[in-house]
Amino acid sequence: MESYNKVIITDFSSLATDVRNLRGLQIRQYKTIKQDLADHMAETFDGSIFETTLRIHEKIKPRDLEAMRKLPADGVLMGNIKEIVSLGGENNAGLTAIQVEYKLVDVKTGEEVIKAIHRSTTDLDKVAMAQVRTLSALINKAKNIPQN
């Protein structure tokens, strides 16, 4: 894990072909959630979790090793929003549940170094914070595992 100094974060994807079909994405705050989550993570991880974190607005498929090898990085962090549901109205500060699958992929080998699914429930405007906190802890824990 320590060899992943430079990591690129791509736009997150969604299982739904049209994100407008994901329940919860009709709420104004979530119209750009696929970009917002990745932006927030790139900003938070840059210089803290990883030495350098770059954000690209390009789609890269998890198995497209050829595209990954062209990237100027050690790893690629991808996210797939599996579910997002708001339990409050647009003007109501209700709860939001989100489930995201994360993958940190080694650019050279295509190996999934970290794969995790995280579900959190939080206030409407703090969706990214809970996801970032959990993923940060997971990556830091993986960094401390002795390498063979």
C-alpha positions in Angstrom: 0.0 0.0 0.0 2.9 2.4 0.6 3.8 2.2 -3.0 0.6 4.0 -3.9 1.9 7.6 -3.7 -0.1 9.0 -6.6 -3.7 8.0 -7.0 -6.3 9.1 -9.5 -9.9 9.3 -8.7 -12.4 8.9 -11.5 -16.1 10.0 -11.7 -18.2 7.5 -9.8 -20.5 5.3 -11.7 -23.9 3.8 -10.9 -25.6 0.5 -11.5 -28.5 2.4 -12.9 -28.0 3.2 -16.6 -29.7 6.6 -16.0 -28.9 8.1 -12.5 -32.3 9.9 -12.6 -33.8 6.4 -12.1 -31.9 6.0 -8.8 -34.4 6.7 -6.0 -33.2 9.8 -4.2 -31.3 11.4 -7.1 -34.4 13.5 -8.0 -33.5 15.6 -5.0 -31.6 18.7 -6.1 -28.7 18.1 -3.8 -27.9 14.7 -5.4 -28.0 15.7 -9.1 -24.2 15.7 -9.2 -23.5 13.1 -6.5 -21.4 11.0 -8.8 -19.0 13.9 -9.3 -19.4 15.4 -5.8 -18.3 12.3 -3.9 -15.2 11.8 -6.0 -14.3 15.5 -5.8 -14.7 15.5 -2.0 -12.5 12.3 -1.7 -9.8 13.7 -4.0 -9.7 16.9 -2.0 -9.5 15.1 1.3 -7.1 12.4 0.3 -4.6 14.7 -1.4 -1.5 14.9 0.8 -3.1 13.0 3.6 -4.1 9.4 2.7 -2.0 9.5 -0.5 1.0 11.7 -1.3 -0.8 13.0 -4.4 -4.4 12.5 -5.4 -5.6 13.7 -8.8 -9.2 14.0 -10.0 -10.1 13.2 -13.6 -13.5 13.5 -15.2 -13.0 10.5 -17.4 -14.8 7.1 -17.3 -12.5 4.1 -16.9 -13.9 0.6 -16.6 -12.5 -1.5 -13.7 -11.2 -4.1 -16.1 -9.7 -1.7 -18.7 -6.1 -2.3 -17.9 -4.9 -0.6 -21.1 -6.6 2.7 -20.2 -5.3 2.5 -16.6 -1.7 2.0 -17.8 -1.8 5.3 -19.6 -2.6 7.2 -16.4 0.2 9.0 -14.6 -0.5 7.2 -11.3 0.2 4.2 -9.2 -3.5 3.4 -8.6 -7.0 4.3 -9.5 -9.8 4.8 -7.0 -13.2 4.1 -8.4 -16.7 4.2 -6.9 -20.0 2.7 -7.8 -23.1 4.1 -6.2 -25.4 1.1 -5.6 -28.1 2.9 -3.7 -29.1 6.4 -2.5 -32.3 7.1 -0.7 -33.5 10.3 0.9 -35.9 10.0 3.8 -36.6 13.7 3.9 -38.0 16.2 1.4 -36.0 18.7 -0.7 -36.3 21.4 1.9 -36.3 19.1 4.8 -33.1 18.1 6.6 -34.0 14.5 6.7 -31.8 11.4 6.6 -30.0 10.0 3.6 -28.9 6.4 3.1 -26.2 5.7 0.6 -24.3 2.5 -0.4 -21.1 2.8 -2.4 -18.7 0.1 -3.7 -15.1 1.2 -3.8 -12.1 -0.2 -5.6 -8.5 0.8 -5.5 -6.9 -0.7 -8.6 -3.2 -1.1 -9.2 -2.4 0.6 -12.5 0.4 -1.8 -13.5 -1.3 -5.1 -12.6 -5.0 -4.4 -12.7 -5.3 -6.0 -9.3 -7.9 -4.7 -6.9 -5.8 -3.7 -3.9 -8.9 -2.7 -1.9 -12.5 -3.5 -2.5 -15.2 -2.4 -0.1 -18.9 -1.7 0.1 -19.9 0.9 2.6 -23.4 2.0 3.6 -24.0 5.0 5.7 -27.0 7.0 6.9 -26.5 10.7 7.6 -27.9 14.1 7.4 -28.9 15.3 3.9 -25.9 17.6 3.5 -23.2 15.3 5.0 -23.4 12.3 2.6 -19.7 12.5 1.5 -18.3 13.0 5.0 -19.4 9.6 6.3 -18.1 7.9 3.2 -14.8 9.6 3.2 -14.2 8.9 6.9 -14.8 5.2 6.5 -12.8 4.8 3.4 -9.9 6.8 5.0 -9.8 4.4 7.9 -9.9 1.4 5.6 -7.0 2.7 3.5 -4.9 3.6 6.5 -5.5 0.2 8.0 -4.5 -1.5 4.8 -1.3 0.7 4.7 -0.3 -0.8 8.1 -0.6 -4.4 7.0 2.9 -5.9 6.6 3.8 -6.7 3.0 5.3 -10.1 2.2 
